[in-house]
Structure formats: C-alpha cells, structure tokens
Amino acid sequence: MGFELFSGAVLAVAALTQTQQPPVAAGDKPIIASSKPASVPFELRDNLVTIDSIVNGRTQRAVLDSGAAALIVDQGFARHIGLGEGQSVGDVGGAGEQAQQLRPVEVASLSVGPLRFNHVPGYSVNLEQLSASAGFPVNLLIGAPAFKYAAVTVDYRRGRVTFGPSGSTGKCAAPIPLAIVDEVPVVEVELRHTLDSTPVRLKLVVDLGTRHRAMIIGGPFVRSETGKALLRSGVSQRIGHGTGGEVQGIVGRVAQLRIGQTSIANMEVALASGSPTFEAGIVDGTLGVPFWKDGVITFDYQAKSLCIER
C-alpha cells in the first residue's frame, strides 16, 4: 500500500509478524468491466490519486493505490458502515514505530469507475496516522482488484484515470517489463552510485502510494557497499509517513538510474532501514509518484507491461 501508506503494501500480507500468510481470496474479479477504455476524473491530494467510489451503496472518496495488494478499509470506517471484521491475521509491519493489526473484511458491493464488484475481500486497519499525514480522511485504499483485470492509466496532466481492457491503451514508446509479485507491480532497475561503479540491480514496487519520494530503497541493499556509500554521502531526513507514524532515513543521489530503455542522471534516492517489507527480501524498495507526477503512467498487468511518460 505504498511505503508511505503502508510500507510497501504488505505484499499480500508478507510483512505480517505471523509466518503463516492468509489465503489470497478469489472474489476480487469485477462482475462488470468496460469493453473499451472509460475515464473518470481524479483529484490529486498530497500526491495521492483520489477518486469517487460507491461502497455498500455509500459514496466514498477513495485512494487508488497500486502498492496495495488488496482492498484496504480504515478500521473506524469499516465499523461505521457495519462491516464485520474477522480475527486479526497479525500485526502489519508498516512504516513508523506503531504496529497495526490487520483484520479480514468483505465489502458486499463496490463501484470504481466502470468496474463493479460484489463480495470483495479486503482488510481493515487503523489508517488514522495516514489521514493525519495526508491532511484528509483516508478511509479506503483501492489496490489490486482495480488493476489485475484492466489496463489502468493515470494521466496526471489531465487529472483522469482510464480503465480499459488489456492492450487498449495504445502503443508505448518505451515499454517497461512488469512482474506481478504477490499482487503488486514490480519492475527491475539498475543504478550506479558513480558513473564508473558497478551497476546494482534492484526490484521496486511501482507504487502510487509512495507520494513524496521518487525512490525508496531498504533491506539488504542498505548494508551493501553501494548502500553504505550512499549512507555516508547522504543527509538524514524524514522520508515518509506510514501507519505507524513518521519514517526517518537518509537521502542521497546516484549518478545514473536505468529503467527499461530510460536512463536518468543524478537521481535522488531515499534509504530506509528496518522496513519489514524490504527486509523480507521480496522487493528492495518502491518507485514513487515524483518519478512520473508530471506525466502519464499506465499499468497493464495482463500484458506484464508498464508505460511511463515523464
């Protein structure tokens, strides 16, 4: 659900303190989807894409979050609308110091743009810290169900989100190979701390919820020689805000970043230590909104393709 929203989406609850992961529910496929691209407006609030949705007959502003491995409902909001919560499946290893419990819920009906769902499984968690950080109530995070069965384009220039069938978004000038890891989109990047240094390959979640940093890296990389060099040359700063509060880290620069066919010089990166999601070794970090905020990003899970127009 985004490092700043939820320390990397739990990656289908891989960041729980329990070793046993809950089963992935199969009821998240829309019962109605558009046969051609359909657009809806969005409002960018604190770099989060917020769109109208209808939850159990109630209109609710929701955050569209590619880093969320499931539908996530704020605990207080879930109780307010009468959602039954199951037993806790563990503590979420989210960003910040305060652990939060994750409880299974089921939403009877959900509408997001042209997509209609019935009996959508999800999880409830206390999102008060996120709401306080973002400056508005974050009651609903719409993640994997909205992305898995459609091509989704977020056009930051026009303020529109488009949902359509796979392959319906047109030809991409520089397509980026996309892997789906535990329900979230992951790309491989190559970075060089200096132009003459050995390149390092990393796997990053492409995350609409990492709202203030173009890239956050953690886990074993921070302890590598390249990571240590970045730590020594960087500056200590607040790098995000998660379910458990503020997250401190080190901000530095790499000489070159390559993603797909695109190469970027003098790229700012943030380093985070101790994130359970990154320490799990599934991914090394997240690629965030500032990387594409002035352009357009398209996710096509079924085609295993990502397109970024900066």
C-alpha positions as CSV (number, residue, x, y, z in Angstrom):
1,M,0.0,0.0,0.0
2,G,2.8,2.2,-0.6
3,F,5.8,2.7,1.7
4,E,4.4,6.0,2.9
5,L,0.9,4.5,3.1
6,F,1.7,1.1,4.4
7,S,5.4,0.1,4.0
8,G,5.0,-1.5,0.6
9,A,1.5,-2.9,0.6
10,V,2.2,-5.8,2.9
11,L,2.8,-7.7,-0.4
12,A,-0.2,-9.9,0.2
13,V,0.5,-9.7,3.9
14,A,4.1,-10.8,3.6
15,A,5.1,-8.2,6.2
16,L,2.9,-9.6,8.9
17,T,4.6,-10.7,12.1
18,Q,3.0,-14.1,11.6
19,T,4.8,-16.6,9.4
20,Q,1.5,-18.0,8.0
21,Q,0.0,-15.8,5.3
22,P,-3.7,-15.7,4.9
23,P,-5.0,-17.3,1.7
24,V,-5.4,-15.0,-1.3
25,A,-9.1,-14.6,-1.9
26,A,-10.5,-15.3,-5.3
27,G,-13.6,-13.0,-5.2
28,D,-11.9,-9.8,-6.3
29,K,-12.7,-10.0,-10.0
30,P,-15.2,-7.4,-11.2
31,I,-18.6,-8.6,-12.3
32,I,-18.9,-5.6,-14.7
33,A,-16.0,-4.1,-16.6
34,S,-15.9,-1.8,-19.6
35,S,-15.3,-3.4,-23.0
36,K,-13.5,-0.2,-24.1
37,P,-11.4,2.5,-22.2
38,A,-13.5,4.6,-19.8
39,S,-12.2,7.6,-17.9
40,V,-13.1,9.2,-14.6
41,P,-11.7,12.4,-13.1
42,F,-9.4,12.3,-10.1
43,E,-8.2,14.8,-7.5
44,L,-4.6,14.8,-6.5
45,R,-4.4,15.3,-2.8
46,D,-1.0,15.2,-1.1
47,N,0.2,13.4,-4.3
48,L,-2.4,10.7,-3.8
49,V,-4.9,9.9,-6.6
50,T,-8.4,10.2,-5.0
51,I,-11.5,9.0,-7.0
52,D,-15.1,8.6,-6.2
53,S,-16.3,5.1,-5.3
54,I,-19.5,3.5,-4.0
55,V,-19.1,1.2,-1.0
56,N,-22.2,-0.8,0.0
57,G,-24.3,2.0,-1.5
58,R,-22.4,4.8,0.1
59,T,-20.4,7.3,-2.0
60,Q,-16.9,7.4,-0.6
61,R,-13.7,9.2,-1.8
62,A,-11.0,6.5,-2.2
63,V,-7.3,6.4,-2.8
64,L,-6.2,4.5,-5.9
65,D,-3.1,2.6,-4.7
66,S,-1.1,0.3,-7.0
67,G,1.0,-0.7,-4.0
68,A,-2.0,-2.2,-2.2
69,A,-2.2,-6.0,-2.5
70,A,-5.9,-5.9,-1.6
71,L,-8.8,-3.6,-0.8
72,I,-8.0,-1.8,2.5
73,V,-10.6,-0.2,4.7
74,D,-9.9,2.1,7.6
75,Q,-10.9,0.3,10.8
76,G,-13.2,3.1,12.1
77,F,-14.9,3.5,8.7
78,A,-15.4,-0.3,8.4
79,R,-17.2,-0.3,11.8
80,H,-19.2,2.8,10.9
81,I,-20.7,1.2,7.8
82,G,-21.2,-2.1,9.6
83,L,-18.5,-4.3,8.0
84,G,-17.9,-7.5,10.0
85,E,-14.3,-7.9,10.9
86,G,-12.6,-11.3,11.3
87,Q,-9.9,-12.2,13.7
88,S,-6.6,-10.4,13.4
89,V,-4.2,-12.1,10.9
90,G,-1.2,-10.4,12.5
91,D,0.5,-7.1,13.0
92,V,1.3,-5.1,9.9
93,G,5.0,-4.3,9.6
94,G,4.2,-0.8,8.3
95,A,6.3,2.3,8.2
96,G,6.7,4.0,11.5
97,E,7.1,2.6,15.0
98,Q,3.5,1.7,15.9
99,A,2.3,-1.8,14.8
100,Q,-1.2,-2.0,13.4
101,Q,-3.5,-5.1,13.3
102,L,-4.9,-6.3,10.0
103,R,-8.4,-7.9,10.0
104,P,-10.3,-9.6,7.1
105,V,-13.4,-7.9,5.9
106,E,-15.8,-8.3,3.0
107,V,-17.4,-5.4,1.1
108,A,-20.8,-6.5,-0.4
109,S,-20.7,-4.1,-3.3
110,L,-18.1,-1.7,-4.7
111,S,-18.1,0.5,-7.8
112,V,-14.9,2.2,-9.1
113,G,-15.2,4.0,-12.4
114,P,-16.6,1.4,-14.9
115,L,-15.7,-1.5,-12.5
116,R,-18.4,-3.2,-10.4
117,F,-17.5,-5.8,-7.7
118,N,-19.6,-8.0,-5.5
119,H,-18.4,-9.5,-2.2
120,V,-14.9,-8.1,-2.4
121,P,-12.5,-9.5,0.2
122,G,-10.2,-7.0,1.9
123,Y,-8.7,-6.0,5.2
124,S,-9.3,-3.3,7.8
125,V,-6.6,-1.5,9.6
126,N,-6.3,1.8,11.5
127,L,-5.4,4.5,9.0
128,E,-5.5,7.4,11.4
129,Q,-1.8,8.2,11.1
130,L,-2.1,8.3,7.3
131,S,-5.1,10.6,7.4
132,A,-3.3,12.9,9.7
133,S,-0.3,12.9,7.4
134,A,-2.2,13.4,4.2
135,G,-4.5,16.1,5.6
136,F,-7.7,14.4,4.7
137,P,-9.6,11.2,5.8
138,V,-8.1,8.1,4.2
139,N,-10.9,5.6,4.6
140,L,-10.4,3.4,1.6
141,L,-7.4,2.2,-0.4
142,I,-8.3,0.5,-3.7
143,G,-5.5,-1.7,-4.8
144,A,-5.0,-4.9,-6.7
145,P,-8.7,-5.6,-7.6
146,A,-8.8,-2.4,-9.7
147,F,-5.5,-3.2,-11.5
148,K,-5.5,-7.0,-12.0
149,Y,-8.2,-7.2,-14.7
150,A,-7.8,-4.0,-16.5
151,A,-5.2,-1.7,-18.1
152,V,-5.2,1.4,-15.8
153,T,-3.8,4.8,-17.0
154,V,-3.3,7.7,-14.6
155,D,-2.9,10.9,-16.5
156,Y,-1.5,13.5,-14.1
157,R,-1.6,16.2,-16.8
158,R,-5.3,15.9,-17.4
159,G,-6.4,14.6,-14.0
160,R,-8.0,11.5,-15.4
161,V,-7.9,7.8,-14.7
162,T,-8.8,5.4,-17.5
163,F,-9.8,1.8,-17.1
164,G,-9.9,-0.5,-20.1
165,P,-9.1,-4.0,-21.4
166,S,-5.5,-5.1,-21.6
167,G,-3.8,-3.7,-24.6
168,S,-6.4,-0.9,-25.1
169,T,-4.1,2.0,-24.2
170,G,-2.2,2.2,-27.5
171,K,1.5,1.7,-28.3
172,C,4.0,2.7,-25.6
173,A,7.2,4.4,-26.9
174,A,9.4,2.7,-24.2
175,P,7.6,-0.2,-22.6
176,I,9.0,-1.5,-19.3
177,P,8.7,-5.2,-18.4
178,L,6.5,-5.6,-15.4
179,A,6.3,-8.5,-12.9
180,I,3.3,-9.1,-10.6
181,V,4.7,-10.2,-7.2
182,D,2.1,-11.1,-4.5
183,E,-0.5,-8.9,-6.3
184,V,1.6,-5.7,-6.7
185,P,3.6,-4.4,-9.7
186,V,7.3,-4.8,-9.6
187,V,10.0,-3.5,-12.1
188,E,13.7,-4.1,-12.2
189,V,16.0,-1.0,-12.2
190,E,19.8,-0.6,-12.5
191,L,21.6,2.1,-10.6
192,R,25.2,3.3,-10.4
193,H,26.3,5.3,-7.4
194,T,29.1,6.8,-9.6
195,L,29.4,6.5,-13.3
196,D,32.4,4.2,-13.0
197,S,30.9,2.0,-10.3
198,T,29.5,-1.5,-10.9
199,P,25.7,-1.3,-11.6
200,V,23.3,-2.7,-9.0
201,R,20.0,-4.3,-9.9
202,L,17.0,-3.8,-7.7
203,K,13.4,-4.8,-7.7
204,L,11.0,-2.0,-6.9
205,V,7.2,-1.8,-6.3
206,V,5.7,0.7,-8.7
207,D,3.7,2.5,-6.1
208,L,1.0,5.2,-6.3
209,G,1.1,5.4,-2.5
210,T,4.8,6.4,-2.2
211,R,3.8,10.0,-2.6
212,H,6.8,12.1,-1.6
213,R,9.9,10.2,-2.9
214,A,10.7,9.1,-6.4
215,M,12.5,6.1,-5.0
216,I,12.9,4.5,-1.5
217,I,15.3,1.6,-1.0
218,G,15.8,-0.6,2.0
219,G,16.6,-4.1,3.1
220,P,19.9,-5.8,2.3
221,F,20.9,-3.0,-0.2
222,V,21.4,-0.5,2.6
223,R,24.0,-2.9,4.1
224,S,25.8,-3.4,0.7
225,E,28.9,-1.5,-0.3
226,T,26.9,0.8,-2.6
227,G,24.3,1.3,0.1
228,K,26.9,2.2,2.7
229,A,28.5,4.7,0.3
230,L,25.1,6.4,-0.2
231,L,24.5,6.5,3.5
232,R,27.9,8.2,4.1
233,S,27.2,10.8,1.4
234,G,23.5,11.4,2.2
235,V,21.6,13.6,4.5
236,S,19.3,12.5,7.3
237,Q,15.6,13.5,6.6
238,R,12.1,12.4,7.1
239,I,11.4,10.2,4.1
240,G,7.8,9.2,4.6
241,H,4.8,8.6,6.8
242,G,3.2,5.3,7.4
243,T,0.5,3.6,9.5
244,G,3.0,3.7,12.4
245,G,4.0,7.4,12.1
246,E,6.9,9.3,10.6
247,V,9.8,7.4,8.9
248,Q,13.3,8.8,9.1
249,G,16.0,7.9,6.6
250,I,18.9,9.1,4.5
251,V,18.5,11.0,1.2
252,G,21.4,10.8,-1.3
253,R,22.0,10.7,-5.1
254,V,23.0,8.1,-7.6
255,A,24.9,9.1,-10.8
256,Q,22.6,7.0,-13.0
257,L,19.3,5.1,-12.9
258,R,18.2,2.9,-15.8
259,I,14.6,1.5,-16.0
260,G,13.7,-0.2,-19.2
261,Q,15.1,1.8,-22.1
262,T,15.2,5.0,-20.0
263,S,18.3,6.3,-18.3
264,I,18.2,9.2,-15.8
265,A,21.2,11.0,-14.4
266,N,21.7,12.4,-10.9
267,M,18.7,10.7,-9.4
268,E,17.7,11.4,-5.8
269,V,17.0,8.3,-3.7
270,A,15.9,7.7,-0.1
271,L,17.3,4.9,2.1
272,A,15.2,3.3,4.8
273,S,16.5,0.9,7.4
274,G,14.4,-1.7,9.3
275,S,11.3,-1.9,7.0
276,P,9.9,-5.4,7.4
277,T,8.7,-5.5,3.8
278,F,12.1,-4.7,2.4
279,E,13.9,-6.9,4.9
280,A,11.7,-9.9,3.7
281,G,13.8,-9.9,0.5
282,I,10.8,-9.9,-1.9
283,V,11.5,-6.4,-3.1
284,D,14.2,-3.9,-2.4
285,G,12.1,-0.7,-2.4
286,T,9.5,1.4,-4.1
287,L,9.3,3.7,-7.1
288,G,7.1,6.6,-6.2
289,V,4.9,9.4,-7.6
290,P,7.5,12.1,-8.1
291,F,9.1,9.9,-10.7
292,W,6.1,10.3,-13.1
293,K,3.9,13.0,-11.5
294,D,4.3,15.4,-14.4
295,G,3.3,12.8,-17.0
296,V,1.3,9.6,-17.5
297,I,1.7,6.1,-16.1
298,T,-0.1,3.0,-17.4
299,F,-0.3,-0.4,-15.7
300,D,-1.2,-3.4,-17.8
301,Y,-0.9,-6.4,-15.5
302,Q,-2.1,-9.0,-18.0
303,A,0.4,-7.8,-20.7
304,K,3.1,-7.6,-18.0
305,S,3.9,-4.1,-19.2
306,L,4.4,-0.6,-17.6
307,C,4.5,2.6,-19.6
308,I,5.8,5.9,-18.1
309,E,5.6,9.1,-20.0
310,R,7.6,11.7,-18.0
